[in-house]
């Protein structure tokens, strides 16, 4: 393998799925500000993600609504406001 193939800031990083709690230790160059201990007792940079293969419906086979920023509620309000109101019969 070639030397100096990876960028200088390439290191092992813990990716934590905030929905399912599943954690993965993967090599990455992502910038992080938090650290946490892995199963081997060593401390690694920690990066939190909202969705991963552990919580995505395609991989889990379970459909569930993940609403971390209030997007579903905003959509429902817009959809309700867009519905035409039924006319009263005389």
PyMOL Python script that loads the backbone (N, CA, C, O; Angstrom):
from pymol import cmd

cmd.read_pdbstr("""\
ATOM      1  N   UNK A   1       0.845  -1.174   0.000  1.00  0.00           N
ATOM      2  CA  UNK A   1       0.000   0.000   0.000  1.00  0.00           C
ATOM      3  C   UNK A   1       0.891   1.239   0.000  1.00  0.00           C
ATOM      4  O   UNK A   1       1.966   1.249   0.600  1.00  0.00           O
ATOM      5  N   UNK A   2       0.428   2.272  -0.679  1.00  0.00           N
ATOM      6  CA  UNK A   2       1.201   3.507  -0.763  1.00  0.00           C
ATOM      7  C   UNK A   2       1.273   4.203   0.583  1.00  0.00           C
ATOM      8  O   UNK A   2       0.318   4.176   1.360  1.00  0.00           O
ATOM      9  N   UNK A   3       2.415   4.828   0.855  1.00  0.00           N
ATOM     10  CA  UNK A   3       2.564   5.628   2.073  1.00  0.00           C
ATOM     11  C   UNK A   3       1.891   6.979   1.867  1.00  0.00           C
ATOM     12  O   UNK A   3       1.777   7.471   0.745  1.00  0.00           O
ATOM     13  N   UNK A   4       1.444   7.571   2.983  1.00  0.00           N
ATOM     14  CA  UNK A   4       0.821   8.902   2.976  1.00  0.00           C
ATOM     15  C   UNK A   4      -0.374   8.976   2.024  1.00  0.00           C
ATOM     16  O   UNK A   4      -0.591  10.001   1.378  1.00  0.00           O
ATOM     17  N   UNK A   5      -1.144   7.894   1.939  1.00  0.00           N
ATOM     18  CA  UNK A   5      -2.324   7.858   1.085  1.00  0.00           C
ATOM     19  C   UNK A   5      -3.497   8.600   1.725  1.00  0.00           C
ATOM     20  O   UNK A   5      -4.255   9.279   1.032  1.00  0.00           O
ATOM     21  N   UNK A   6      -3.647   8.473   3.039  1.00  0.00           N
ATOM     22  CA  UNK A   6      -4.753   9.117   3.744  1.00  0.00           C
ATOM     23  C   UNK A   6      -4.362  10.541   4.171  1.00  0.00           C
ATOM     24  O   UNK A   6      -3.181  10.837   4.353  1.00  0.00           O
ATOM     25  N   UNK A   7      -5.365  11.417   4.327  1.00  0.00           N
ATOM     26  CA  UNK A   7      -5.084  12.774   4.829  1.00  0.00           C
ATOM     27  C   UNK A   7      -4.477  12.721   6.231  1.00  0.00           C
ATOM     28  O   UNK A   7      -4.608  11.721   6.936  1.00  0.00           O
ATOM     29  N   UNK A   8      -3.825  13.789   6.621  1.00  0.00           N
ATOM     30  CA  UNK A   8      -3.136  13.827   7.914  1.00  0.00           C
ATOM     31  C   UNK A   8      -4.091  13.729   9.099  1.00  0.00           C
ATOM     32  O   UNK A   8      -3.709  13.210  10.147  1.00  0.00           O
ATOM     33  N   UNK A   9      -5.338  14.221   8.956  1.00  0.00           N
ATOM     34  CA  UNK A   9      -6.287  14.190  10.069  1.00  0.00           C
ATOM     35  C   UNK A   9      -7.172  12.933  10.057  1.00  0.00           C
ATOM     36  O   UNK A   9      -8.212  12.909  10.715  1.00  0.00           O
ATOM     37  N   UNK A  10      -6.770  11.894   9.318  1.00  0.00           N
ATOM     38  CA  UNK A  10      -7.512  10.626   9.266  1.00  0.00           C
ATOM     39  C   UNK A  10      -7.231   9.846  10.550  1.00  0.00           C
ATOM     40  O   UNK A  10      -6.078   9.571  10.881  1.00  0.00           O
ATOM     41  N   UNK A  11      -8.316   9.488  11.278  1.00  0.00           N
ATOM     42  CA  UNK A  11      -8.167   8.754  12.536  1.00  0.00           C
ATOM     43  C   UNK A  11      -9.449   7.988  12.817  1.00  0.00           C
ATOM     44  O   UNK A  11     -10.450   8.180  12.127  1.00  0.00           O
ATOM     45  N   UNK A  12      -9.427   7.132  13.812  1.00  0.00           N
ATOM     46  CA  UNK A  12     -10.618   6.379  14.214  1.00  0.00           C
ATOM     47  C   UNK A  12     -11.572   7.324  14.946  1.00  0.00           C
ATOM     48  O   UNK A  12     -11.159   8.077  15.828  1.00  0.00           O
ATOM     49  N   UNK A  13     -12.851   7.277  14.570  1.00  0.00           N
ATOM     50  CA  UNK A  13     -13.885   8.141  15.157  1.00  0.00           C
ATOM     51  C   UNK A  13     -15.084   7.276  15.524  1.00  0.00           C
ATOM     52  O   UNK A  13     -15.454   6.369  14.777  1.00  0.00           O
ATOM     53  N   UNK A  14     -15.694   7.558  16.682  1.00  0.00           N
ATOM     54  CA  UNK A  14     -16.927   6.883  17.082  1.00  0.00           C
ATOM     55  C   UNK A  14     -18.097   7.659  16.486  1.00  0.00           C
ATOM     56  O   UNK A  14     -18.262   8.849  16.753  1.00  0.00           O
ATOM     57  N   UNK A  15     -18.915   6.973  15.672  1.00  0.00           N
ATOM     58  CA  UNK A  15     -20.145   7.556  15.154  1.00  0.00           C
ATOM     59  C   UNK A  15     -21.280   6.971  15.973  1.00  0.00           C
ATOM     60  O   UNK A  15     -21.446   5.753  16.034  1.00  0.00           O
ATOM     61  N   UNK A  16     -22.072   7.847  16.611  1.00  0.00           N
ATOM     62  CA  UNK A  16     -23.165   7.409  17.476  1.00  0.00           C
ATOM     63  C   UNK A  16     -24.494   7.831  16.870  1.00  0.00           C
ATOM     64  O   UNK A  16     -24.713   9.009  16.590  1.00  0.00           O
ATOM     65  N   UNK A  17     -25.381   6.859  16.669  1.00  0.00           N
ATOM     66  CA  UNK A  17     -26.723   7.120  16.156  1.00  0.00           C
ATOM     67  C   UNK A  17     -27.578   7.588  17.330  1.00  0.00           C
ATOM     68  O   UNK A  17     -27.838   6.816  18.253  1.00  0.00           O
ATOM     69  N   UNK A  18     -28.018   8.845  17.304  1.00  0.00           N
ATOM     70  CA  UNK A  18     -28.777   9.392  18.428  1.00  0.00           C
ATOM     71  C   UNK A  18     -30.187   8.805  18.523  1.00  0.00           C
ATOM     72  O   UNK A  18     -30.822   8.906  19.573  1.00  0.00           O
ATOM     73  N   UNK A  19     -30.685   8.193  17.444  1.00  0.00           N
ATOM     74  CA  UNK A  19     -32.012   7.586  17.459  1.00  0.00           C
ATOM     75  C   UNK A  19     -32.002   6.213  18.116  1.00  0.00           C
ATOM     76  O   UNK A  19     -32.838   5.918  18.970  1.00  0.00           O
ATOM     77  N   UNK A  20     -31.051   5.375  17.713  1.00  0.00           N
ATOM     78  CA  UNK A  20     -31.025   3.997  18.219  1.00  0.00           C
ATOM     79  C   UNK A  20     -29.987   3.779  19.320  1.00  0.00           C
ATOM     80  O   UNK A  20     -30.075   2.800  20.061  1.00  0.00           O
ATOM     81  N   UNK A  21     -29.012   4.672  19.438  1.00  0.00           N
ATOM     82  CA  UNK A  21     -27.964   4.500  20.432  1.00  0.00           C
ATOM     83  C   UNK A  21     -26.824   3.617  19.954  1.00  0.00           C
ATOM     84  O   UNK A  21     -25.854   3.424  20.688  1.00  0.00           O
ATOM     85  N   UNK A  22     -26.911   3.078  18.750  1.00  0.00           N
ATOM     86  CA  UNK A  22     -25.871   2.216  18.189  1.00  0.00           C
ATOM     87  C   UNK A  22     -24.626   3.040  17.892  1.00  0.00           C
ATOM     88  O   UNK A  22     -24.721   4.189  17.459  1.00  0.00           O
ATOM     89  N   UNK A  23     -23.456   2.449  18.126  1.00  0.00           N
ATOM     90  CA  UNK A  23     -22.190   3.146  17.912  1.00  0.00           C
ATOM     91  C   UNK A  23     -21.300   2.344  16.970  1.00  0.00           C
ATOM     92  O   UNK A  23     -21.275   1.114  17.015  1.00  0.00           O
ATOM     93  N   UNK A  24     -20.567   3.060  16.111  1.00  0.00           N
ATOM     94  CA  UNK A  24     -19.663   2.457  15.147  1.00  0.00           C
ATOM     95  C   UNK A  24     -18.302   3.123  15.280  1.00  0.00           C
ATOM     96  O   UNK A  24     -18.229   4.342  15.439  1.00  0.00           O
ATOM     97  N   UNK A  25     -17.230   2.354  15.218  1.00  0.00           N
ATOM     98  CA  UNK A  25     -15.867   2.903  15.223  1.00  0.00           C
ATOM     99  C   UNK A  25     -15.346   2.790  13.800  1.00  0.00           C
ATOM    100  O   UNK A  25     -15.111   1.691  13.296  1.00  0.00           O
ATOM    101  N   UNK A  26     -15.166   3.955  13.150  1.00  0.00           N
ATOM    102  CA  UNK A  26     -14.817   4.004  11.735  1.00  0.00           C
ATOM    103  C   UNK A  26     -13.709   5.037  11.532  1.00  0.00           C
ATOM    104  O   UNK A  26     -13.664   6.048  12.233  1.00  0.00           O
ATOM    105  N   UNK A  27     -12.828   4.785  10.585  1.00  0.00           N
ATOM    106  CA  UNK A  27     -11.817   5.762  10.219  1.00  0.00           C
ATOM    107  C   UNK A  27     -12.441   6.915   9.467  1.00  0.00           C
ATOM    108  O   UNK A  27     -13.220   6.696   8.540  1.00  0.00           O
ATOM    109  N   UNK A  28     -12.112   8.155   9.851  1.00  0.00           N
ATOM    110  CA  UNK A  28     -12.731   9.324   9.234  1.00  0.00           C
ATOM    111  C   UNK A  28     -11.872  10.568   9.441  1.00  0.00           C
ATOM    112  O   UNK A  28     -10.966  10.585  10.273  1.00  0.00           O
ATOM    113  N   UNK A  29     -12.178  11.610   8.662  1.00  0.00           N
ATOM    114  CA  UNK A  29     -11.530  12.911   8.819  1.00  0.00           C
ATOM    115  C   UNK A  29     -12.496  13.962   9.352  1.00  0.00           C
ATOM    116  O   UNK A  29     -12.167  15.148   9.373  1.00  0.00           O
ATOM    117  N   UNK A  30     -13.691  13.541   9.785  1.00  0.00           N
ATOM    118  CA  UNK A  30     -14.713  14.473  10.264  1.00  0.00           C
ATOM    119  C   UNK A  30     -14.198  15.230  11.501  1.00  0.00           C
ATOM    120  O   UNK A  30     -13.514  14.668  12.357  1.00  0.00           O
ATOM    121  N   UNK A  31     -14.551  16.528  11.565  1.00  0.00           N
ATOM    122  CA  UNK A  31     -14.138  17.340  12.713  1.00  0.00           C
ATOM    123  C   UNK A  31     -15.108  17.109  13.867  1.00  0.00           C
ATOM    124  O   UNK A  31     -16.324  17.109  13.672  1.00  0.00           O
ATOM    125  N   UNK A  32     -14.569  16.913  15.063  1.00  0.00           N
ATOM    126  CA  UNK A  32     -15.395  16.665  16.243  1.00  0.00           C
ATOM    127  C   UNK A  32     -14.920  17.526  17.402  1.00  0.00           C
ATOM    128  O   UNK A  32     -13.780  17.989  17.427  1.00  0.00           O
ATOM    129  N   UNK A  33     -15.817  17.731  18.363  1.00  0.00           N
ATOM    130  CA  UNK A  33     -15.438  18.476  19.566  1.00  0.00           C
ATOM    131  C   UNK A  33     -15.581  17.613  20.814  1.00  0.00           C
ATOM    132  O   UNK A  33     -15.061  17.965  21.874  1.00  0.00           O
ATOM    133  N   UNK A  34     -16.292  16.473  20.696  1.00  0.00           N
ATOM    134  CA  UNK A  34     -16.511  15.590  21.840  1.00  0.00           C
ATOM    135  C   UNK A  34     -15.639  14.348  21.728  1.00  0.00           C
ATOM    136  O   UNK A  34     -15.209  13.973  20.638  1.00  0.00           O
ATOM    137  N   UNK A  35     -15.386  13.718  22.860  1.00  0.00           N
ATOM    138  CA  UNK A  35     -14.690  12.433  22.889  1.00  0.00           C
ATOM    139  C   UNK A  35     -15.439  11.489  23.813  1.00  0.00           C
ATOM    140  O   UNK A  35     -16.194  11.923  24.683  1.00  0.00           O
ATOM    141  N   UNK A  36     -15.224  10.192  23.618  1.00  0.00           N
ATOM    142  CA  UNK A  36     -15.855   9.184  24.463  1.00  0.00           C
ATOM    143  C   UNK A  36     -15.008   7.920  24.419  1.00  0.00           C
ATOM    144  O   UNK A  36     -14.185   7.739  23.521  1.00  0.00           O
ATOM    145  N   UNK A  37     -15.222   7.044  25.404  1.00  0.00           N
ATOM    146  CA  UNK A  37     -14.465   5.794  25.464  1.00  0.00           C
ATOM    147  C   UNK A  37     -15.172   4.716  24.655  1.00  0.00           C
ATOM    148  O   UNK A  37     -16.400   4.624  24.663  1.00  0.00           O
ATOM    149  N   UNK A  38     -14.389   3.905  23.959  1.00  0.00           N
ATOM    150  CA  UNK A  38     -14.882   2.790  23.177  1.00  0.00           C
ATOM    151  C   UNK A  38     -14.756   1.523  24.006  1.00  0.00           C
ATOM    152  O   UNK A  38     -14.220   1.567  25.114  1.00  0.00           O
ATOM    153  N   UNK A  39     -15.234   0.399  23.498  1.00  0.00           N
ATOM    154  CA  UNK A  39     -15.223  -0.866  24.222  1.00  0.00           C
ATOM    155  C   UNK A  39     -13.816  -1.327  24.618  1.00  0.00           C
ATOM    156  O   UNK A  39     -13.656  -2.060  25.594  1.00  0.00           O
ATOM    157  N   UNK A  40     -12.801  -0.902  23.866  1.00  0.00           N
ATOM    158  CA  UNK A  40     -11.433  -1.314  24.176  1.00  0.00           C
ATOM    159  C   UNK A  40     -10.791  -0.463  25.280  1.00  0.00           C
ATOM    160  O   UNK A  40      -9.636  -0.687  25.640  1.00  0.00           O
ATOM    161  N   UNK A  41     -11.540   0.515  25.819  1.00  0.00           N
ATOM    162  CA  UNK A  41     -11.047   1.356  26.896  1.00  0.00           C
ATOM    163  C   UNK A  41     -10.331   2.614  26.433  1.00  0.00           C
ATOM    164  O   UNK A  41     -10.025   3.482  27.250  1.00  0.00           O
ATOM    165  N   UNK A  42     -10.057   2.731  25.139  1.00  0.00           N
ATOM    166  CA  UNK A  42      -9.376   3.911  24.600  1.00  0.00           C
ATOM    167  C   UNK A  42     -10.394   5.008  24.329  1.00  0.00           C
ATOM    168  O   UNK A  42     -11.573   4.736  24.100  1.00  0.00           O
ATOM    169  N   UNK A  43      -9.924   6.252  24.358  1.00  0.00           N
ATOM    170  CA  UNK A  43     -10.785   7.406  24.104  1.00  0.00           C
ATOM    171  C   UNK A  43     -10.626   7.840  22.655  1.00  0.00           C
ATOM    172  O   UNK A  43      -9.510   8.002  22.161  1.00  0.00           O
ATOM    173  N   UNK A  44     -11.759   8.027  21.978  1.00  0.00           N
ATOM    174  CA  UNK A  44     -11.780   8.423  20.571  1.00  0.00           C
ATOM    175  C   UNK A  44     -12.676   9.642  20.400  1.00  0.00           C
ATOM    176  O   UNK A  44     -13.532   9.906  21.244  1.00  0.00           O
ATOM    177  N   UNK A  45     -12.482  10.397  19.300  1.00  0.00           N
ATOM    178  CA  UNK A  45     -13.415  11.486  18.991  1.00  0.00           C
ATOM    179  C   UNK A  45     -14.815  10.924  18.755  1.00  0.00           C
ATOM    180  O   UNK A  45     -14.962   9.818  18.234  1.00  0.00           O
ATOM    181  N   UNK A  46     -15.839  11.681  19.135  1.00  0.00           N
ATOM    182  CA  UNK A  46     -17.229  11.244  19.011  1.00  0.00           C
ATOM    183  C   UNK A  46     -17.977  12.174  18.071  1.00  0.00           C
ATOM    184  O   UNK A  46     -17.897  13.396  18.200  1.00  0.00           O
ATOM    185  N   UNK A  47     -18.711  11.586  17.114  1.00  0.00           N
ATOM    186  CA  UNK A  47     -19.544  12.347  16.185  1.00  0.00           C
ATOM    187  C   UNK A  47     -20.941  11.742  16.228  1.00  0.00           C
ATOM    188  O   UNK A  47     -21.106  10.541  16.015  1.00  0.00           O
ATOM    189  N   UNK A  48     -21.959  12.579  16.507  1.00  0.00           N
ATOM    190  CA  UNK A  48     -23.332  12.083  16.612  1.00  0.00           C
ATOM    191  C   UNK A  48     -24.079  12.332  15.310  1.00  0.00           C
ATOM    192  O   UNK A  48     -24.007  13.413  14.726  1.00  0.00           O
ATOM    193  N   UNK A  49     -24.809  11.286  14.864  1.00  0.00           N
ATOM    194  CA  UNK A  49     -25.619  11.376  13.651  1.00  0.00           C
ATOM    195  C   UNK A  49     -27.074  11.091  14.017  1.00  0.00           C
ATOM    196  O   UNK A  49     -27.342  10.383  14.988  1.00  0.00           O
ATOM    197  N   UNK A  50     -28.016  11.639  13.245  1.00  0.00           N
ATOM    198  CA  UNK A  50     -29.439  11.438  13.528  1.00  0.00           C
ATOM    199  C   UNK A  50     -29.940  10.086  13.033  1.00  0.00           C
ATOM    200  O   UNK A  50     -30.861   9.511  13.613  1.00  0.00           O
ATOM    201  N   UNK A  51     -29.334   9.580  11.958  1.00  0.00           N
ATOM    202  CA  UNK A  51     -29.816   8.325  11.381  1.00  0.00           C
ATOM    203  C   UNK A  51     -28.644   7.558  10.790  1.00  0.00           C
ATOM    204  O   UNK A  51     -27.728   8.147  10.216  1.00  0.00           O
ATOM    205  N   UNK A  52     -28.681   6.250  10.935  1.00  0.00           N
ATOM    206  CA  UNK A  52     -27.653   5.369  10.375  1.00  0.00           C
ATOM    207  C   UNK A  52     -28.329   4.079   9.935  1.00  0.00           C
ATOM    208  O   UNK A  52     -29.556   3.980   9.941  1.00  0.00           O
ATOM    209  N   UNK A  53     -27.533   3.100   9.557  1.00  0.00           N
ATOM    210  CA  UNK A  53     -28.108   1.818   9.144  1.00  0.00           C
ATOM    211  C   UNK A  53     -28.818   1.127  10.304  1.00  0.00           C
ATOM    212  O   UNK A  53     -29.651   0.248  10.080  1.00  0.00           O
ATOM    213  N   UNK A  54     -28.502   1.510  11.536  1.00  0.00           N
ATOM    214  CA  UNK A  54     -29.143   0.902  12.707  1.00  0.00           C
ATOM    215  C   UNK A  54     -30.563   1.432  12.933  1.00  0.00           C
ATOM    216  O   UNK A  54     -31.361   0.789  13.615  1.00  0.00           O
ATOM    217  N   UNK A  55     -30.884   2.606  12.361  1.00  0.00           N
ATOM    218  CA  UNK A  55     -32.220   3.171  12.584  1.00  0.00           C
ATOM    219  C   UNK A  55     -32.978   3.492  11.299  1.00  0.00           C
ATOM    220  O   UNK A  55     -34.157   3.838  11.359  1.00  0.00           O
ATOM    221  N   UNK A  56     -32.330   3.385  10.140  1.00  0.00           N
ATOM    222  CA  UNK A  56     -32.999   3.711   8.884  1.00  0.00           C
ATOM    223  C   UNK A  56     -34.009   2.617   8.521  1.00  0.00           C
ATOM    224  O   UNK A  56     -33.676   1.433   8.575  1.00  0.00           O
ATOM    225  N   UNK A  57     -35.246   3.001   8.149  1.00  0.00           N
ATOM    226  CA  UNK A  57     -36.290   2.008   7.846  1.00  0.00           C
ATOM    227  C   UNK A  57     -35.910   1.029   6.740  1.00  0.00           C
ATOM    228  O   UNK A  57     -36.362  -0.115   6.764  1.00  0.00           O
ATOM    229  N   UNK A  58     -35.104   1.436   5.784  1.00  0.00           N
ATOM    230  CA  UNK A  58     -34.701   0.537   4.705  1.00  0.00           C
ATOM    231  C   UNK A  58     -33.925  -0.656   5.253  1.00  0.00           C
ATOM    232  O   UNK A  58     -34.120  -1.784   4.799  1.00  0.00           O
ATOM    233  N   UNK A  59     -33.057  -0.420   6.218  1.00  0.00           N
ATOM    234  CA  UNK A  59     -32.225  -1.491   6.782  1.00  0.00           C
ATOM    235  C   UNK A  59     -32.920  -2.239   7.918  1.00  0.00           C
ATOM    236  O   UNK A  59     -32.674  -3.430   8.107  1.00  0.00           O
ATOM    237  N   UNK A  60     -33.775  -1.568   8.670  1.00  0.00           N
ATOM    238  CA  UNK A  60     -34.415  -2.207   9.818  1.00  0.00           C
ATOM    239  C   UNK A  60     -35.725  -2.891   9.446  1.00  0.00           C
ATOM    240  O   UNK A  60     -36.164  -3.806  10.143  1.00  0.00           O
ATOM    241  N   UNK A  61     -36.355  -2.456   8.351  1.00  0.00           N
ATOM    242  CA  UNK A  61     -37.632  -3.023   7.953  1.00  0.00           C
ATOM    243  C   UNK A  61     -38.794  -2.489   8.772  1.00  0.00           C
ATOM    244  O   UNK A  61     -39.913  -2.988   8.653  1.00  0.00           O
ATOM    245  N   UNK A  62     -38.547  -1.488   9.598  1.00  0.00           N
ATOM    246  CA  UNK A  62     -39.578  -0.891  10.431  1.00  0.00           C
ATOM    247  C   UNK A  62     -39.714   0.580  10.067  1.00  0.00           C
ATOM    248  O   UNK A  62     -38.737   1.329  10.082  1.00  0.00           O
ATOM    249  N   UNK A  63     -40.937   0.982   9.741  1.00  0.00           N
ATOM    250  CA  UNK A  63     -41.182   2.380   9.423  1.00  0.00           C
ATOM    251  C   UNK A  63     -41.538   3.114  10.698  1.00  0.00           C
ATOM    252  O   UNK A  63     -42.472   2.730  11.403  1.00  0.00           O
ATOM    253  N   UNK A  64     -40.791   4.178  10.999  1.00  0.00           N
ATOM    254  CA  UNK A  64     -41.125   5.012  12.142  1.00  0.00           C
ATOM    255  C   UNK A  64     -40.775   6.453  11.803  1.00  0.00           C
ATOM    256  O   UNK A  64     -39.872   6.715  11.009  1.00  0.00           O
ATOM    257  N   UNK A  65     -41.487   7.366  12.402  1.00  0.00           N
ATOM    258  CA  UNK A  65     -41.279   8.777  12.140  1.00  0.00           C
ATOM    259  C   UNK A  65     -40.220   9.319  13.083  1.00  0.00           C
ATOM    260  O   UNK A  65     -40.357   9.251  14.305  1.00  0.00           O
ATOM    261  N   UNK A  66     -39.166   9.856  12.494  1.00  0.00           N
ATOM    262  CA  UNK A  66     -38.096  10.467  13.284  1.00  0.00           C
ATOM    263  C   UNK A  66     -38.193  11.968  13.061  1.00  0.00           C
ATOM    264  O   UNK A  66     -37.964  12.446  11.950  1.00  0.00           O
ATOM    265  N   UNK A  67     -38.526  12.704  14.092  1.00  0.00           N
ATOM    266  CA  UNK A  67     -38.741  14.137  13.968  1.00  0.00           C
ATOM    267  C   UNK A  67     -37.903  14.851  15.008  1.00  0.00           C
ATOM    268  O   UNK A  67     -38.346  15.067  16.137  1.00  0.00           O
ATOM    269  N   UNK A  68     -36.688  15.219  14.622  1.00  0.00           N
ATOM    270  CA  UNK A  68     -35.807  15.884  15.576  1.00  0.00           C
ATOM    271  C   UNK A  68     -35.874  17.398  15.467  1.00  0.00           C
ATOM    272  O   UNK A  68     -35.409  18.104  16.362  1.00  0.00           O
ATOM    273  N   UNK A  69     -36.449  17.906  14.380  1.00  0.00           N
ATOM    274  CA  UNK A  69     -36.468  19.356  14.201  1.00  0.00           C
ATOM    275  C   UNK A  69     -37.874  19.904  14.006  1.00  0.00           C
ATOM    276  O   UNK A  69     -38.024  21.047  13.575  1.00  0.00           O
ATOM    277  N   UNK A  70     -38.907  19.129  14.309  1.00  0.00           N
ATOM    278  CA  UNK A  70     -40.272  19.609  14.192  1.00  0.00           C
ATOM    279  C   UNK A  70     -40.781  19.677  12.763  1.00  0.00           C
ATOM    280  O   UNK A  70     -41.764  20.367  12.493  1.00  0.00           O
ATOM    281  N   UNK A  71     -40.132  18.972  11.842  1.00  0.00           N
ATOM    282  CA  UNK A  71     -40.512  19.047  10.430  1.00  0.00           C
ATOM    283  C   UNK A  71     -41.865  18.404  10.166  1.00  0.00           C
ATOM    284  O   UNK A  71     -42.632  18.898   9.340  1.00  0.00           O
ATOM    285  N   UNK A  72     -42.167  17.312  10.853  1.00  0.00           N
ATOM    286  CA  UNK A  72     -43.439  16.619  10.624  1.00  0.00           C
ATOM    287  C   UNK A  72     -44.603  17.503  11.056  1.00  0.00           C
ATOM    288  O   UNK A  72     -45.594  17.615  10.334  1.00  0.00           O
ATOM    289  N   UNK A  73     -44.495  18.131  12.221  1.00  0.00           N
ATOM    290  CA  UNK A  73     -45.561  19.019  12.693  1.00  0.00           C
ATOM    291  C   UNK A  73     -45.772  20.192  11.735  1.00  0.00           C
ATOM    292  O   UNK A  73     -46.910  20.567  11.453  1.00  0.00           O
ATOM    293  N   UNK A  74     -44.683  20.770  11.238  1.00  0.00           N
ATOM    294  CA  UNK A  74     -44.803  21.882  10.297  1.00  0.00           C
ATOM    295  C   UNK A  74     -45.521  21.433   9.027  1.00  0.00           C
ATOM    296  O   UNK A  74     -46.370  22.149   8.496  1.00  0.00           O
ATOM    297  N   UNK A  75     -45.169  20.234   8.546  1.00  0.00           N
ATOM    298  CA  UNK A  75     -45.820  19.718   7.348  1.00  0.00           C
ATOM    299  C   UNK A  75     -47.312  19.491   7.578  1.00  0.00           C
ATOM    300  O   UNK A  75     -48.130  19.845   6.728  1.00  0.00           O
ATOM    301  N   UNK A  76     -47.669  18.909   8.707  1.00  0.00           N
ATOM    302  CA  UNK A  76     -49.078  18.644   9.004  1.00  0.00           C
ATOM    303  C   UNK A  76     -49.875  19.940   9.089  1.00  0.00           C
ATOM    304  O   UNK A  76     -51.019  19.992   8.635  1.00  0.00           O
ATOM    305  N   UNK A  77     -49.288  20.986   9.663  1.00  0.00           N
ATOM    306  CA  UNK A  77     -49.972  22.279   9.745  1.00  0.00           C
ATOM    307  C   UNK A  77     -50.186  22.867   8.356  1.00  0.00           C
ATOM    308  O   UNK A  77     -51.261  23.387   8.061  1.00  0.00           O
ATOM    309  N   UNK A  78     -49.163  22.787   7.498  1.00  0.00           N
ATOM    310  CA  UNK A  78     -49.307  23.312   6.137  1.00  0.00           C
ATOM    311  C   UNK A  78     -50.342  22.519   5.356  1.00  0.00           C
ATOM    312  O   UNK A  78     -51.135  23.094   4.611  1.00  0.00           O
ATOM    313  N   UNK A  79     -50.339  21.199   5.520  1.00  0.00           N
ATOM    314  CA  UNK A  79     -51.296  20.352   4.804  1.00  0.00           C
ATOM    315  C   UNK A  79     -52.719  20.640   5.270  1.00  0.00           C
ATOM    316  O   UNK A  79     -53.638  20.669   4.452  1.00  0.00           O
ATOM    317  N   UNK A  80     -52.917  20.852   6.566  1.00  0.00           N
ATOM    318  CA  UNK A  80     -54.253  21.153   7.089  1.00  0.00           C
ATOM    319  C   UNK A  80     -54.729  22.513   6.597  1.00  0.00           C
ATOM    320  O   UNK A  80     -55.913  22.683   6.307  1.00  0.00           O
ATOM    321  N   UNK A  81     -53.828  23.482   6.499  1.00  0.00           N
ATOM    322  CA  UNK A  81     -54.201  24.816   6.043  1.00  0.00           C
ATOM    323  C   UNK A  81     -54.502  24.810   4.539  1.00  0.00           C
ATOM    324  O   UNK A  81     -55.290  25.631   4.070  1.00  0.00           O
ATOM    325  N   UNK A  82     -53.900  23.918   3.795  1.00  0.00           N
ATOM    326  CA  UNK A  82     -54.093  23.870   2.352  1.00  0.00           C
ATOM    327  C   UNK A  82     -55.370  23.166   1.935  1.00  0.00           C
ATOM    328  O   UNK A  82     -55.808  23.326   0.795  1.00  0.00           O
ATOM    329  N   UNK A  83     -55.985  22.389   2.826  1.00  0.00           N
ATOM    330  CA  UNK A  83     -57.209  21.672   2.491  1.00  0.00           C
ATOM    331  C   UNK A  83     -58.354  22.682   2.304  1.00  0.00           C
ATOM    332  O   UNK A  83     -58.517  23.597   3.112  1.00  0.00           O
ATOM    333  N   UNK A  84     -59.140  22.509   1.240  1.00  0.00           N
ATOM    334  CA  UNK A  84     -60.273  23.437   1.062  1.00  0.00           C
ATOM    335  C   UNK A  84     -61.345  23.127   2.099  1.00  0.00           C
ATOM    336  O   UNK A  84     -61.600  21.969   2.429  1.00  0.00           O
ATOM    337  N   UNK A  85     -61.965  24.188   2.602  1.00  0.00           N
ATOM    338  CA  UNK A  85     -63.003  24.014   3.613  1.00  0.00           C
ATOM    339  C   UNK A  85     -64.300  23.599   2.929  1.00  0.00           C
ATOM    340  O   UNK A  85     -64.636  24.116   1.863  1.00  0.00           O
ATOM    341  N   UNK A  86     -65.008  22.692   3.522  1.00  0.00           N
ATOM    342  CA  UNK A  86     -66.280  22.200   2.945  1.00  0.00           C
ATOM    343  C   UNK A  86     -67.335  23.291   3.018  1.00  0.00           C
ATOM    344  O   UNK A  86     -67.470  23.973   4.034  1.00  0.00           O
ATOM    345  N   UNK A  87     -68.074  23.449   1.942  1.00  0.00           N
ATOM    346  CA  UNK A  87     -69.140  24.463   1.900  1.00  0.00           C
ATOM    347  C   UNK A  87     -70.350  23.931   2.644  1.00  0.00           C
ATOM    348  O   UNK A  87     -70.649  22.738   2.590  1.00  0.00           O
ATOM    349  N   UNK A  88     -71.047  24.826   3.342  1.00  0.00           N
ATOM    350  CA  UNK A  88     -72.253  24.436   4.091  1.00  0.00           C
ATOM    351  C   UNK A  88     -73.422  24.304   3.137  1.00  0.00           C
ATOM    352  O   UNK A  88     -73.579  25.108   2.219  1.00  0.00           O
ATOM    353  N   UNK A  89     -74.244  23.287   3.356  1.00  0.00           N
ATOM    354  CA  UNK A  89     -75.443  23.088   2.547  1.00  0.00           C
ATOM    355  C   UNK A  89     -76.602  23.895   3.128  1.00  0.00           C
ATOM    356  O   UNK A  89     -76.724  24.006   4.348  1.00  0.00           O
ATOM    357  N   UNK A  90     -77.450  24.456   2.278  1.00  0.00           N
ATOM    358  CA  UNK A  90     -78.600  25.236   2.748  1.00  0.00           C
ATOM    359  C   UNK A  90     -79.834  24.409   2.797  1.00  0.00           C
ATOM    360  O   UNK A  90     -80.896  24.906   3.170  1.00  0.00           O
TER     361      UNK A  90
END
""", "prot")
cmd.dss("prot")
cmd.show_as("cartoon", "prot")
cmd.util.cbc("prot")
cmd.orient("prot")
